[in-house]
Amino acid sequence: MIAGADNAKMLALRINSRLGITERPWFKT
């Protein structure tokens, strides 16, 4: 896995978590 892509995914998950959204279909592997 590309580290940059992984970081972007984790960052997006952190942002969604702040918004109260912990899961999104496109973030599930």
VENLINKA-V381443 format. One record per helix or strand. SS is the DSSP state (H for helix, E for strand). FROM is the first residue (numbers start at 0). TO is the last residue. If there is no record, write none. Layout:
# VENLINKA-V381443
SS;FROM;TO  SS;FROM;TO
This chain:
# VENLINKA-V381443
H;2;17  H;24;26
